[in-house]
Amino acid sequence: MLKVTDTIVIGAKEIDEVFIRAAGPGGQNVNKVSTAVQLRFDLRNSRSLPADVRARLVTLAGNRLSSDGVIVITASRFRSQLRNREDARDRLVGLIRRAAKPVAPRRATRLSTATKHRRADAKRRRARTKGLRQPIRDQD
C-alpha cells in the first residue's frame, strides 16, 4: 500500500512495476542487470482516487499519461533497483499530492488609478518616440 495523504491510499494491486535495463554509466553491470523501473498506474480505472483529484491528475500528468489512461513513470537515476523503485513511487506520490490540493479560484482585481495613469503616460511617450521616426513631410 502507498499512502499519499490522510484520505488517499493506493493499493499495491493498482501499481504495476516492470524492471528494464537502464542506459548510461555502470560498466558491465548496465548490460546485464535491469535496474531501471517503469511504474504504471491505471488512472482511469483507479478506485482509490476521488473524481476531482483524478481530473486534476489528468492535466498534471501531461505526457506521462498514455492514451489509455495509464500514468507511466520511468526511474533510472540510481544504479540500484531498490532506489529506482522508491524514486518512481515517490514521484507518483508527489504527483498525486499536487493533484489532491484544490486549485484556488482566481479573484479578479482592479488596477489602481496610479497604475492606469502610468500606463497611459508610457503609451504616450512611446507614441511620441515612434512619431519622431516618421519621415518629414513637405508642407506645400
ChimeraX commands (.cxc) that place a marker at each C-alpha (Angstrom):
marker #1 position 0.00,0.00,0.00 radius 0.5
marker #1 position 1.10,3.51,-0.82 radius 0.5
marker #1 position -0.09,6.29,1.49 radius 0.5
marker #1 position -0.46,9.55,-0.40 radius 0.5
marker #1 position -2.45,11.69,2.04 radius 0.5
marker #1 position -4.53,11.01,5.14 radius 0.5
marker #1 position -7.53,10.20,2.95 radius 0.5
marker #1 position -5.90,8.74,-0.17 radius 0.5
marker #1 position -4.24,5.32,-0.07 radius 0.5
marker #1 position -3.30,3.40,-3.23 radius 0.5
marker #1 position -3.38,-0.37,-3.08 radius 0.5
marker #1 position -0.43,-2.44,-4.22 radius 0.5
marker #1 position -2.61,-4.10,-6.88 radius 0.5
marker #1 position -3.16,-0.75,-8.62 radius 0.5
marker #1 position 0.56,-0.23,-9.23 radius 0.5
marker #1 position 2.43,-2.30,-11.79 radius 0.5
marker #1 position 6.25,-2.20,-11.85 radius 0.5
marker #1 position 8.44,-3.54,-14.62 radius 0.5
marker #1 position 12.22,-3.58,-14.34 radius 0.5
marker #1 position 14.12,-2.66,-17.50 radius 0.5
marker #1 position 17.71,-2.09,-18.44 radius 0.5
marker #1 position 18.92,1.42,-17.83 radius 0.5
marker #1 position 21.12,3.44,-20.15 radius 0.5
marker #1 position 24.14,5.43,-19.03 radius 0.5
marker #1 position 27.16,4.75,-16.84 radius 0.5
marker #1 position 27.53,1.48,-14.98 radius 0.5
marker #1 position 30.08,-0.53,-16.92 radius 0.5
marker #1 position 29.32,-4.20,-17.43 radius 0.5
marker #1 position 26.54,-4.00,-14.85 radius 0.5
marker #1 position 24.36,-1.87,-17.12 radius 0.5
marker #1 position 24.34,-4.58,-19.79 radius 0.5
marker #1 position 23.26,-7.46,-17.59 radius 0.5
marker #1 position 21.12,-6.11,-14.73 radius 0.5
marker #1 position 17.69,-4.50,-15.11 radius 0.5
marker #1 position 17.91,-1.62,-12.62 radius 0.5
marker #1 position 15.55,0.95,-14.15 radius 0.5
marker #1 position 11.90,0.86,-13.09 radius 0.5
marker #1 position 8.88,1.58,-15.22 radius 0.5
marker #1 position 5.95,2.19,-12.89 radius 0.5
marker #1 position 2.42,2.06,-14.31 radius 0.5
marker #1 position -0.65,3.39,-12.53 radius 0.5
marker #1 position -4.03,2.93,-14.20 radius 0.5
marker #1 position -5.61,6.29,-13.52 radius 0.5
marker #1 position -8.78,5.69,-15.49 radius 0.5
marker #1 position -9.74,2.54,-13.54 radius 0.5
marker #1 position -8.40,3.57,-10.13 radius 0.5
marker #1 position -10.87,3.29,-7.26 radius 0.5
marker #1 position -8.52,4.97,-4.77 radius 0.5
marker #1 position -8.80,8.48,-6.13 radius 0.5
marker #1 position -11.79,10.82,-5.89 radius 0.5
marker #1 position -13.14,12.16,-9.19 radius 0.5
marker #1 position -11.86,15.73,-8.67 radius 0.5
marker #1 position -8.33,14.53,-7.88 radius 0.5
marker #1 position -8.43,12.23,-10.91 radius 0.5
marker #1 position -9.45,15.15,-13.17 radius 0.5
marker #1 position -6.63,17.38,-11.89 radius 0.5
marker #1 position -4.17,14.50,-12.21 radius 0.5
marker #1 position -5.01,14.10,-15.90 radius 0.5
marker #1 position -3.82,17.66,-16.56 radius 0.5
marker #1 position -0.80,17.42,-14.24 radius 0.5
marker #1 position 0.44,14.11,-15.67 radius 0.5
marker #1 position 0.95,15.63,-19.12 radius 0.5
marker #1 position 2.99,13.39,-21.42 radius 0.5
marker #1 position 3.33,10.75,-18.69 radius 0.5
marker #1 position -0.31,9.82,-19.29 radius 0.5
marker #1 position -0.85,7.32,-22.10 radius 0.5
marker #1 position -3.87,7.35,-24.40 radius 0.5
marker #1 position -5.49,4.51,-22.45 radius 0.5
marker #1 position -5.33,6.43,-19.14 radius 0.5
marker #1 position -2.21,4.88,-17.60 radius 0.5
marker #1 position 0.42,7.04,-15.92 radius 0.5
marker #1 position 3.90,5.76,-16.80 radius 0.5
marker #1 position 6.86,6.88,-14.69 radius 0.5
marker #1 position 10.35,5.66,-15.61 radius 0.5
marker #1 position 13.06,5.95,-12.96 radius 0.5
marker #1 position 16.68,5.24,-13.80 radius 0.5
marker #1 position 18.50,7.87,-11.77 radius 0.5
marker #1 position 20.21,5.41,-9.43 radius 0.5
marker #1 position 22.25,2.25,-10.04 radius 0.5
marker #1 position 20.23,0.28,-7.52 radius 0.5
marker #1 position 16.91,-1.32,-8.45 radius 0.5
marker #1 position 15.54,-0.66,-4.97 radius 0.5
marker #1 position 16.40,3.05,-5.02 radius 0.5
marker #1 position 14.92,3.46,-8.50 radius 0.5
marker #1 position 11.74,1.75,-7.30 radius 0.5
marker #1 position 11.50,4.12,-4.33 radius 0.5
marker #1 position 12.19,7.08,-6.63 radius 0.5
marker #1 position 9.39,6.10,-9.02 radius 0.5
marker #1 position 6.94,5.63,-6.16 radius 0.5
marker #1 position 7.94,8.95,-4.59 radius 0.5
marker #1 position 7.40,10.72,-7.90 radius 0.5
marker #1 position 3.95,9.17,-8.25 radius 0.5
marker #1 position 3.03,10.16,-4.68 radius 0.5
marker #1 position 4.27,13.71,-5.29 radius 0.5
marker #1 position 2.22,13.98,-8.45 radius 0.5
marker #1 position -0.94,12.76,-6.73 radius 0.5
marker #1 position -0.34,15.08,-3.75 radius 0.5
marker #1 position -0.13,18.05,-6.10 radius 0.5
marker #1 position -3.40,16.94,-7.71 radius 0.5
marker #1 position -5.04,16.47,-4.29 radius 0.5
marker #1 position -4.70,20.18,-3.48 radius 0.5
marker #1 position -7.72,22.01,-4.87 radius 0.5
marker #1 position -6.96,24.93,-7.17 radius 0.5
marker #1 position -7.88,28.24,-5.60 radius 0.5
marker #1 position -10.29,30.21,-7.80 radius 0.5
marker #1 position -8.84,33.32,-9.36 radius 0.5
marker #1 position -10.15,36.56,-7.95 radius 0.5
marker #1 position -10.43,39.46,-10.33 radius 0.5
marker #1 position -8.52,42.51,-9.13 radius 0.5
marker #1 position -8.77,46.13,-10.15 radius 0.5
marker #1 position -5.90,48.23,-11.34 radius 0.5
marker #1 position -5.17,51.24,-9.19 radius 0.5
marker #1 position -5.67,54.72,-10.65 radius 0.5
marker #1 position -1.93,55.41,-10.41 radius 0.5
marker #1 position -1.18,52.27,-12.44 radius 0.5
marker #1 position -3.65,53.34,-15.14 radius 0.5
marker #1 position -2.02,56.78,-15.34 radius 0.5
marker #1 position 1.50,55.30,-15.55 radius 0.5
marker #1 position 0.39,53.00,-18.37 radius 0.5
marker #1 position -1.25,55.87,-20.29 radius 0.5
marker #1 position 1.86,58.05,-19.85 radius 0.5
marker #1 position 4.12,55.26,-21.07 radius 0.5
marker #1 position 1.90,54.77,-24.12 radius 0.5
marker #1 position 2.01,58.50,-24.89 radius 0.5
marker #1 position 5.81,58.59,-24.60 radius 0.5
marker #1 position 6.14,55.53,-26.84 radius 0.5
marker #1 position 3.79,57.03,-29.44 radius 0.5
marker #1 position 5.77,60.29,-29.43 radius 0.5
marker #1 position 9.05,58.37,-29.92 radius 0.5
marker #1 position 7.59,56.42,-32.84 radius 0.5
marker #1 position 6.11,59.57,-34.32 radius 0.5
marker #1 position 9.56,61.19,-34.38 radius 0.5
marker #1 position 10.84,58.30,-36.50 radius 0.5
marker #1 position 8.42,59.11,-39.32 radius 0.5
marker #1 position 9.83,60.80,-42.41 radius 0.5
marker #1 position 9.35,64.54,-42.55 radius 0.5
marker #1 position 6.63,65.58,-44.99 radius 0.5
marker #1 position 6.85,68.69,-47.14 radius 0.5
marker #1 position 4.20,71.25,-46.35 radius 0.5
marker #1 position 3.46,72.58,-49.82 radius 0.5
marker link #1:1,2 radius 0.2
marker link #1:2,3 radius 0.2
marker link #1:3,4 radius 0.2
marker link #1:4,5 radius 0.2
marker link #1:5,6 radius 0.2
marker link #1:6,7 radius 0.2
marker link #1:7,8 radius 0.2
marker link #1:8,9 radius 0.2
marker link #1:9,10 radius 0.2
marker link #1:10,11 radius 0.2
marker link #1:11,12 radius 0.2
marker link #1:12,13 radius 0.2
marker link #1:13,14 radius 0.2
marker link #1:14,15 radius 0.2
marker link #1:15,16 radius 0.2
marker link #1:16,17 radius 0.2
marker link #1:17,18 radius 0.2
marker link #1:18,19 radius 0.2
marker link #1:19,20 radius 0.2
marker link #1:20,21 radius 0.2
marker link #1:21,22 radius 0.2
marker link #1:22,23 radius 0.2
marker link #1:23,24 radius 0.2
marker link #1:24,25 radius 0.2
marker link #1:25,26 radius 0.2
marker link #1:26,27 radius 0.2
marker link #1:27,28 radius 0.2
marker link #1:28,29 radius 0.2
marker link #1:29,30 radius 0.2
marker link #1:30,31 radius 0.2
marker link #1:31,32 radius 0.2
marker link #1:32,33 radius 0.2
marker link #1:33,34 radius 0.2
marker link #1:34,35 radius 0.2
marker link #1:35,36 radius 0.2
marker link #1:36,37 radius 0.2
marker link #1:37,38 radius 0.2
marker link #1:38,39 radius 0.2
marker link #1:39,40 radius 0.2
marker link #1:40,41 radius 0.2
marker link #1:41,42 radius 0.2
marker link #1:42,43 radius 0.2
marker link #1:43,44 radius 0.2
marker link #1:44,45 radius 0.2
marker link #1:45,46 radius 0.2
marker link #1:46,47 radius 0.2
marker link #1:47,48 radius 0.2
marker link #1:48,49 radius 0.2
marker link #1:49,50 radius 0.2
marker link #1:50,51 radius 0.2
marker link #1:51,52 radius 0.2
marker link #1:52,53 radius 0.2
marker link #1:53,54 radius 0.2
marker link #1:54,55 radius 0.2
marker link #1:55,56 radius 0.2
marker link #1:56,57 radius 0.2
marker link #1:57,58 radius 0.2
marker link #1:58,59 radius 0.2
marker link #1:59,60 radius 0.2
marker link #1:60,61 radius 0.2
marker link #1:61,62 radius 0.2
marker link #1:62,63 radius 0.2
marker link #1:63,64 radius 0.2
marker link #1:64,65 radius 0.2
marker link #1:65,66 radius 0.2
marker link #1:66,67 radius 0.2
marker link #1:67,68 radius 0.2
marker link #1:68,69 radius 0.2
marker link #1:69,70 radius 0.2
marker link #1:70,71 radius 0.2
marker link #1:71,72 radius 0.2
marker link #1:72,73 radius 0.2
marker link #1:73,74 radius 0.2
marker link #1:74,75 radius 0.2
marker link #1:75,76 radius 0.2
marker link #1:76,77 radius 0.2
marker link #1:77,78 radius 0.2
marker link #1:78,79 radius 0.2
marker link #1:79,80 radius 0.2
marker link #1:80,81 radius 0.2
marker link #1:81,82 radius 0.2
marker link #1:82,83 radius 0.2
marker link #1:83,84 radius 0.2
marker link #1:84,85 radius 0.2
marker link #1:85,86 radius 0.2
marker link #1:86,87 radius 0.2
marker link #1:87,88 radius 0.2
marker link #1:88,89 radius 0.2
marker link #1:89,90 radius 0.2
marker link #1:90,91 radius 0.2
marker link #1:91,92 radius 0.2
marker link #1:92,93 radius 0.2
marker link #1:93,94 radius 0.2
marker link #1:94,95 radius 0.2
marker link #1:95,96 radius 0.2
marker link #1:96,97 radius 0.2
marker link #1:97,98 radius 0.2
marker link #1:98,99 radius 0.2
marker link #1:99,100 radius 0.2
marker link #1:100,101 radius 0.2
marker link #1:101,102 radius 0.2
marker link #1:102,103 radius 0.2
marker link #1:103,104 radius 0.2
marker link #1:104,105 radius 0.2
marker link #1:105,106 radius 0.2
marker link #1:106,107 radius 0.2
marker link #1:107,108 radius 0.2
marker link #1:108,109 radius 0.2
marker link #1:109,110 radius 0.2
marker link #1:110,111 radius 0.2
marker link #1:111,112 radius 0.2
marker link #1:112,113 radius 0.2
marker link #1:113,114 radius 0.2
marker link #1:114,115 radius 0.2
marker link #1:115,116 radius 0.2
marker link #1:116,117 radius 0.2
marker link #1:117,118 radius 0.2
marker link #1:118,119 radius 0.2
marker link #1:119,120 radius 0.2
marker link #1:120,121 radius 0.2
marker link #1:121,122 radius 0.2
marker link #1:122,123 radius 0.2
marker link #1:123,124 radius 0.2
marker link #1:124,125 radius 0.2
marker link #1:125,126 radius 0.2
marker link #1:126,127 radius 0.2
marker link #1:127,128 radius 0.2
marker link #1:128,129 radius 0.2
marker link #1:129,130 radius 0.2
marker link #1:130,131 radius 0.2
marker link #1:131,132 radius 0.2
marker link #1:132,133 radius 0.2
marker link #1:133,134 radius 0.2
marker link #1:134,135 radius 0.2
marker link #1:135,136 radius 0.2
marker link #1:136,137 radius 0.2
marker link #1:137,138 radius 0.2
marker link #1:138,139 radius 0.2
marker link #1:139,140 radius 0.2
view
